[in-house]
Amino acid sequence: MFCVPSTEIGAIMNITKGGLVLFSANSNSSCMELSKRIAERLGVEMGKVQVYQEPNRGEHFIGQTGNLPNSDVHVLATLFLDSIKFCYCKYYIFLFLAETRVQIQESVRGKDVFIIQTVSKDVNTTIMELLIMVYACKTSCAKSIIGVIPYFPYSKQCKMRKRGSIVSKLLASMMCKAGLTHLITMDLHQKEIQGFFNIPVDNLRASPFLLQYIQEEIPDYRNAVIVAKSPASAKRAQSFAERLRLGIAVIHGEAQDAESDMVDGRHSPPTAKNVAAIHPSLEIPMLIPKEKPPITVVGDVGGRIAIIVDDIIDDVDSFLAAAETLKERGAYKIFVMATHGLLSSDAPRLIEESAIDEVVVTNTIPHEIQKLQCPKIKTVDISMILSEAIRRIHNGESMSYLFRNIGLDD
């Protein structure tokens, strides 16, 4: 794992006042690695807490197929097993409607409580673990409750689309209602999400760590060009390029994704064919539908190292298409750099078989299994900046040091 050294931060990292409690809200042990790194940097022990999934009474049953009790739950279990053709197995184990339970095992009265929550594959369980723990600390008279959520879940659902909802706004309201008094996060998908909260939000940046990785781990980075895989990510690419004094290229013309304005869907009142139903004399001008041009690369990538930058890498299809395009245009090496490596589904296999040479992500989300499946995936540790943010908030120090040289467009 690549770790960014800093003597200036490291020299003061262990200086914290009393009354700090650090909890990990994850019941999944694989998600606790980041919490342990932060605690080690702060020089404190992890708080004692139990977070686990407990089945409802009478809903955890082990027995032989065909010998099910006559209860509604087990009738439903029988139907489920029959529907998936499970009758060939002699024994079955059926766990139904498990509930999240949190038991804090030390006093938090009058203390600053920091709850670190990294997102697992079961996103909804992760959210419930956090909310229940926050509420438990609130009812236990904690002085302040600070959530440390490196990747904010549901951040892609921050715009109104058709008859949907702005889920990230709902999640922000739930966190505040549960008792959260401060939020530390990293590289929000849209910076405007901070406005959904009525509590302070510190949106830290991972770009200094990724920039240092480029300078130290890519020997010929001076011959590189920073690439935006779509016009939407051009600002991020421009920020990287200006800091590294490199050129920029933008890929345009790819298939439109779900983030585009085309699916914004504010179709009320209805579109053209029903205009007459609104008022006979009212003529509303229609917006001309978009038509994507053939794929083009704005900028020279021939004989260069191409570094694609984005905030999230989840569904890798768009990255693979961008890599193929860059190869065709003459790029001889292709790197992908992102803050949050969700790497869902068969992303590791697709990356391994693609033209991409290396994918660099931070450890805001655990992805050790994906790294075993694909050696091209590399990790940058960002526990240093999170631990320094915790230390400064607890000691009542200014956070401006962590936002030096960050502009409005970064």
C-alpha positions as semicolon CSV with decimal commas, in nm:
position;residue;x (nm);y (nm);z (nm)
1;M;0,000;0,000;0,000
2;F;0,123;0,348;-0,090
3;C;0,129;0,590;0,202
4;V;0,199;0,963;0,175
5;P;0,460;1,073;0,431
6;S;0,434;1,409;0,605
7;T;0,667;1,510;0,886
8;E;0,465;1,827;0,953
9;I;0,145;1,636;1,020
10;G;0,311;1,328;1,170
11;A;0,496;1,531;1,434
12;I;0,171;1,656;1,590
13;M;-0,058;1,360;1,519
14;N;-0,053;1,209;1,870
15;I;-0,127;1,537;2,049
16;T;-0,495;1,510;2,148
17;K;-0,681;1,632;2,453
18;G;-0,877;1,393;2,670
19;G;-1,240;1,304;2,612
20;L;-1,205;1,159;2,261
21;V;-1,374;0,828;2,178
22;L;-1,325;0,656;1,842
23;F;-1,580;0,397;1,727
24;S;-1,610;0,183;1,416
25;A;-1,974;0,131;1,320
26;N;-1,906;-0,164;1,090
27;S;-2,018;-0,516;1,177
28;N;-1,809;-0,637;0,881
29;S;-1,450;-0,693;0,996
30;S;-1,307;-0,625;0,648
31;C;-1,435;-0,267;0,675
32;M;-1,246;-0,192;0,998
33;E;-0,897;-0,163;0,848
34;L;-0,926;0,213;0,791
35;S;-1,054;0,266;1,147
36;K;-0,753;0,082;1,290
37;R;-0,512;0,293;1,082
38;I;-0,674;0,616;1,202
39;A;-0,664;0,504;1,567
40;E;-0,298;0,409;1,531
41;R;-0,209;0,751;1,389
42;L;-0,398;0,929;1,668
43;G;-0,238;0,713;1,934
44;V;-0,573;0,608;2,084
45;E;-0,750;0,278;2,134
46;M;-1,066;0,193;1,945
47;G;-1,379;0,235;2,158
48;K;-1,552;-0,076;2,287
49;V;-1,872;-0,141;2,097
50;Q;-2,060;-0,437;1,956
51;V;-2,232;-0,405;1,619
52;Y;-2,402;-0,717;1,490
53;Q;-2,700;-0,856;1,300
54;E;-2,950;-1,044;1,517
55;P;-3,237;-1,250;1,374
56;N;-3,586;-1,199;1,511
57;R;-3,703;-1,456;1,764
58;G;-3,818;-1,779;1,600
59;E;-3,692;-1,679;1,255
60;H;-3,360;-1,860;1,259
61;F;-3,429;-2,227;1,195
62;I;-3,207;-2,521;1,107
63;G;-3,370;-2,848;1,012
64;Q;-3,437;-3,110;0,750
65;T;-3,614;-3,026;0,426
66;G;-3,976;-3,135;0,444
67;N;-3,992;-3,104;0,824
68;L;-4,086;-2,736;0,855
69;P;-4,292;-2,601;1,148
70;N;-4,637;-2,471;1,068
71;S;-4,570;-2,098;1,111
72;D;-4,615;-1,816;0,862
73;V;-4,239;-1,753;0,851
74;H;-4,158;-2,112;0,771
75;V;-4,439;-2,141;0,517
76;L;-4,276;-1,844;0,343
77;A;-3,941;-2,020;0,379
78;T;-4,084;-2,331;0,214
79;L;-4,221;-2,129;-0,078
80;F;-3,886;-1,955;-0,118
81;L;-3,690;-2,282;-0,114
82;D;-3,932;-2,439;-0,364
83;S;-3,904;-2,137;-0,595
84;I;-3,524;-2,170;-0,617
85;K;-3,539;-2,551;-0,654
86;F;-3,368;-2,607;-0,320
87;C;-3,533;-2,946;-0,256
88;Y;-3,219;-3,145;-0,349
89;C;-3,040;-3,039;-0,031
90;K;-3,107;-3,246;0,281
91;Y;-3,048;-2,960;0,525
92;Y;-3,115;-2,592;0,500
93;I;-3,032;-2,283;0,706
94;F;-3,278;-1,995;0,675
95;L;-3,210;-1,652;0,827
96;F;-3,502;-1,414;0,794
97;L;-3,536;-1,044;0,878
98;A;-3,219;-0,988;1,080
99;E;-3,204;-0,663;1,276
100;T;-2,900;-0,443;1,343
101;R;-2,806;-0,414;1,710
102;V;-2,552;-0,177;1,865
103;Q;-2,423;-0,205;2,222
104;I;-2,181;0,064;2,341
105;Q;-1,965;-0,087;2,615
106;E;-1,803;0,223;2,765
107;S;-1,913;0,564;2,887
108;V;-1,941;0,843;2,629
109;R;-2,101;1,102;2,859
110;G;-1,960;1,449;2,790
111;K;-1,711;1,320;2,531
112;D;-1,639;1,390;2,164
113;V;-1,743;1,073;1,982
114;F;-1,606;1,005;1,632
115;I;-1,786;0,728;1,443
116;I;-1,596;0,591;1,143
117;Q;-1,813;0,417;0,888
118;T;-1,680;0,275;0,564
119;V;-1,935;0,149;0,313
120;S;-1,960;-0,225;0,255
121;K;-2,143;-0,401;-0,028
122;D;-2,458;-0,404;0,185
123;V;-2,507;-0,027;0,174
124;N;-2,842;-0,017;0,354
125;T;-2,711;-0,221;0,649
126;T;-2,412;0,014;0,665
127;I;-2,646;0,314;0,691
128;M;-2,857;0,153;0,965
129;E;-2,544;0,065;1,164
130;L;-2,437;0,429;1,152
131;L;-2,779;0,575;1,239
132;I;-2,835;0,338;1,532
133;M;-2,488;0,404;1,673
134;V;-2,529;0,782;1,638
135;Y;-2,864;0,767;1,819
136;A;-2,717;0,541;2,089
137;C;-2,442;0,798;2,154
138;K;-2,697;1,081;2,159
139;T;-2,912;0,906;2,421
140;S;-2,595;0,831;2,619
141;C;-2,528;1,207;2,656
142;A;-2,223;1,239;2,429
143;K;-2,100;1,599;2,404
144;S;-2,067;1,585;2,023
145;I;-2,108;1,310;1,764
146;I;-1,893;1,342;1,453
147;G;-1,946;1,104;1,162
148;V;-1,635;1,011;0,959
149;I;-1,778;0,875;0,634
150;P;-1,504;0,878;0,366
151;Y;-1,748;0,773;0,093
152;F;-2,096;0,920;0,134
153;P;-2,350;0,658;0,017
154;Y;-2,628;0,746;-0,229
155;S;-2,426;1,050;-0,338
156;K;-2,507;0,977;-0,704
157;Q;-2,876;1,027;-0,626
158;C;-2,839;1,399;-0,558
159;K;-3,054;1,526;-0,846
160;M;-3,425;1,502;-0,920
161;R;-3,498;1,262;-1,204
162;K;-3,847;1,207;-1,336
163;R;-4,066;1,086;-1,047
164;G;-3,774;0,980;-0,830
165;S;-3,636;1,151;-0,524
166;I;-3,317;1,317;-0,400
167;V;-3,205;1,031;-0,179
168;S;-2,885;1,197;-0,057
169;K;-3,102;1,478;0,089
170;L;-3,314;1,218;0,268
171;L;-3,002;1,048;0,406
172;A;-2,860;1,381;0,526
173;S;-3,187;1,455;0,710
174;M;-3,184;1,110;0,873
175;M;-2,827;1,157;0,997
176;C;-2,901;1,498;1,145
177;K;-3,222;1,373;1,307
178;A;-3,037;1,076;1,460
179;G;-2,803;1,318;1,638
180;L;-2,500;1,378;1,417
181;T;-2,338;1,715;1,498
182;H;-2,057;1,722;1,239
183;L;-1,961;1,529;0,927
184;I;-1,619;1,451;0,781
185;T;-1,627;1,308;0,431
186;M;-1,409;1,300;0,121
187;D;-1,465;1,405;-0,241
188;L;-1,844;1,423;-0,249
189;H;-1,984;1,332;-0,589
190;Q;-2,136;1,682;-0,602
191;K;-2,010;1,951;-0,363
192;E;-2,364;2,087;-0,335
193;I;-2,455;1,785;-0,118
194;Q;-2,304;1,982;0,172
195;G;-2,609;2,208;0,151
196;F;-2,840;1,915;0,237
197;F;-2,705;1,918;0,594
198;N;-2,785;2,168;0,869
199;I;-2,462;2,075;1,050
200;P;-2,096;2,154;0,961
201;V;-1,955;1,937;0,677
202;D;-1,585;1,906;0,598
203;N;-1,543;1,774;0,244
204;L;-1,176;1,671;0,238
205;R;-0,983;1,611;-0,086
206;A;-0,785;1,304;-0,187
207;S;-0,618;1,477;-0,483
208;P;-0,293;1,565;-0,295
209;F;-0,234;1,194;-0,230
210;L;-0,312;1,097;-0,590
211;L;-0,093;1,377;-0,726
212;Q;0,198;1,261;-0,510
213;Y;0,144;0,905;-0,632
214;I;0,174;1,027;-0,991
215;Q;0,496;1,216;-0,915
216;E;0,661;0,932;-0,724
217;E;0,527;0,614;-0,885
218;I;0,504;0,707;-1,256
219;P;0,868;0,761;-1,363
220;D;0,797;0,938;-1,693
221;Y;0,494;1,138;-1,575
222;R;0,627;1,454;-1,746
223;N;0,531;1,283;-2,073
224;A;0,175;1,231;-1,951
225;V;-0,154;1,396;-2,037
226;I;-0,450;1,418;-1,799
227;V;-0,767;1,282;-1,957
228;A;-1,134;1,351;-1,880
229;K;-1,341;1,055;-2,001
230;S;-1,636;1,291;-2,053
231;P;-1,689;1,668;-2,058
232;A;-1,854;1,636;-1,715
233;S;-1,522;1,543;-1,553
234;A;-1,319;1,810;-1,736
235;K;-1,292;2,037;-1,431
236;R;-1,130;1,765;-1,223
237;A;-0,890;1,685;-1,507
238;Q;-0,806;2,054;-1,544
239;S;-0,726;2,076;-1,172
240;F;-0,484;1,781;-1,194
241;A;-0,324;1,912;-1,514
242;E;-0,263;2,261;-1,377
243;R;-0,102;2,129;-1,060
244;L;0,125;1,888;-1,249
245;R;0,193;2,137;-1,531
246;L;0,067;1,885;-1,788
247;G;-0,162;1,896;-2,089
248;I;-0,527;1,796;-2,087
249;A;-0,743;1,586;-2,321
250;V;-1,120;1,539;-2,320
251;I;-1,309;1,248;-2,473
252;H;-1,639;1,352;-2,626
253;G;-1,910;1,156;-2,802
254;E;-1,938;0,847;-2,585
255;A;-2,272;0,691;-2,497
256;Q;-2,466;0,914;-2,260
257;D;-2,473;0,791;-1,901
258;A;-2,734;0,820;-1,628
259;E;-2,576;1,136;-1,488
260;S;-2,662;1,344;-1,794
261;D;-2,920;1,618;-1,813
262;M;-3,113;1,415;-2,071
263;V;-3,267;1,202;-1,795
264;D;-3,342;1,493;-1,564
265;G;-3,704;1,433;-1,662
266;R;-3,891;1,734;-1,534
267;H;-4,181;1,652;-1,770
268;S;-4,455;1,847;-1,601
269;P;-4,650;1,982;-1,782
270;P;-4,639;1,701;-2,044
271;T;-4,442;1,729;-2,367
272;A;-4,559;1,828;-2,715
273;K;-4,828;1,572;-2,799
274;N;-5,032;1,676;-2,493
275;V;-4,969;2,050;-2,517
276;A;-5,315;2,109;-2,663
277;A;-5,466;1,956;-2,352
278;I;-5,313;2,234;-2,143
279;H;-5,455;2,527;-2,338
280;P;-5,552;2,552;-2,707
281;S;-5,371;2,881;-2,762
282;L;-5,057;2,803;-2,558
283;E;-4,753;2,695;-2,759
284;I;-4,455;2,584;-2,552
285;P;-4,131;2,561;-2,754
286;M;-3,978;2,214;-2,745
287;L;-3,616;2,152;-2,662
288;I;-3,428;1,996;-2,952
289;P;-3,320;1,643;-2,852
290;K;-2,949;1,585;-2,806
291;E;-2,754;1,379;-3,055
292;K;-2,408;1,256;-2,967
293;P;-2,140;1,317;-3,231
294;P;-1,893;1,044;-3,330
295;I;-1,639;0,982;-3,054
296;T;-1,356;1,236;-3,054
297;V;-1,053;1,311;-2,839
298;V;-0,992;1,682;-2,791
299;G;-0,619;1,701;-2,726
300;D;-0,305;1,512;-2,831
301;V;-0,240;1,174;-2,665
302;G;-0,015;1,017;-2,930
303;G;0,304;0,873;-2,779
304;R;0,200;0,991;-2,432
305;I;0,098;0,839;-2,098
306;A;-0,276;0,889;-2,050
307;I;-0,401;0,941;-1,693
308;I;-0,780;0,927;-1,665
309;V;-0,910;1,098;-1,349
310;D;-1,253;1,077;-1,186
311;D;-1,407;1,073;-0,838
312;I;-1,570;0,726;-0,849
313;I;-1,492;0,409;-1,039
314;D;-1,781;0,164;-1,011
315;D;-1,919;0,039;-1,340
316;V;-1,599;0,025;-1,546
317;D;-1,754;0,012;-1,895
318;S;-1,700;0,383;-1,961
319;F;-1,338;0,359;-1,843
320;L;-1,274;0,058;-2,067
321;A;-1,423;0,239;-2,368
322;A;-1,209;0,546;-2,292
323;A;-0,896;0,327;-2,264
324;E;-0,965;0,165;-2,602
325;T;-1,014;0,505;-2,762
326;L;-0,689;0,637;-2,614
327;K;-0,499;0,328;-2,735
328;E;-0,632;0,385;-3,086
329;R;-0,513;0,747;-3,067
330;G;-0,158;0,637;-2,978
331;A;-0,134;0,646;-2,596
332;Y;0,123;0,385;-2,492
333;K;0,030;0,359;-2,123
334;I;-0,304;0,419;-1,951
335;F;-0,365;0,489;-1,583
336;V;-0,701;0,540;-1,410
337;M;-0,709;0,740;-1,085
338;A;-1,015;0,783;-0,865
339;T;-1,090;0,859;-0,501
340;H;-1,357;0,595;-0,442
341;G;-1,302;0,245;-0,582
342;L;-1,641;0,075;-0,559
343;L;-1,538;-0,176;-0,830
344;S;-1,872;-0,356;-0,834
345;S;-1,963;-0,685;-0,995
346;D;-1,699;-0,822;-1,234
347;A;-1,503;-0,494;-1,256
348;P;-1,170;-0,655;-1,147
349;R;-1,190;-0,915;-1,426
350;L;-1,278;-0,655;-1,689
351;I;-0,991;-0,430;-1,577
352;E;-0,746;-0,721;-1,586
353;E;-0,846;-0,803;-1,945
354;S;-0,850;-0,440;-2,063
355;A;-0,597;-0,199;-2,210
356;I;-0,569;-0,020;-1,874
357;D;-0,224;-0,061;-1,718
358;E;-0,306;0,046;-1,362
359;V;-0,604;0,158;-1,154
360;V;-0,517;0,371;-0,851
361;V;-0,783;0,429;-0,582
362;T;-0,780;0,531;-0,216
363;N;-0,889;0,317;0,078
364;T;-1,212;0,511;0,144
365;I;-1,382;0,182;0,054
366;P;-1,231;-0,161;0,133
367;H;-1,136;-0,349;-0,184
368;E;-0,882;-0,610;-0,074
369;I;-1,076;-0,891;-0,246
370;Q;-1,078;-0,698;-0,575
371;K;-0,701;-0,648;-0,547
372;L;-0,653;-1,024;-0,519
373;Q;-0,860;-1,068;-0,835
374;C;-0,675;-0,795;-1,027
375;P;-0,309;-0,704;-0,959
376;K;-0,355;-0,383;-1,163
377;I;-0,548;-0,224;-0,873
378;K;-0,328;-0,016;-0,642
379;T;-0,423;0,159;-0,317
380;V;-0,329;0,498;-0,172
381;D;-0,378;0,536;0,204
382;I;-0,570;0,849;0,310
383;S;-0,594;0,770;0,684
384;M;-0,343;1,050;0,752
385;I;-0,573;1,335;0,647
386;L;-0,876;1,181;0,822
387;S;-0,687;1,139;1,149
388;E;-0,555;1,496;1,128
389;A;-0,911;1,624;1,069
390;I;-1,030;1,432;1,377
391;R;-0,744;1,571;1,587
392;R;-0,810;1,931;1,480
393;I;-1,187;1,913;1,539
394;H;-1,139;1,754;1,881
395;N;-0,879;2,014;1,986
396;G;-1,083;2,304;1,845
397;E;-0,817;2,398;1,587
398;S;-0,870;2,552;1,246
399;M;-0,939;2,316;0,954
400;S;-0,805;2,561;0,694
401;Y;-0,466;2,386;0,692
402;L;-0,630;2,083;0,526
403;F;-0,785;2,301;0,253
404;R;-0,477;2,494;0,144
405;N;-0,465;2,584;-0,229
406;I;-0,810;2,438;-0,290
407;G;-1,021;2,654;-0,520
408;L;-1,395;2,666;-0,575
409;D;-1,368;2,439;-0,880
410;D;-1,158;2,169;-0,706
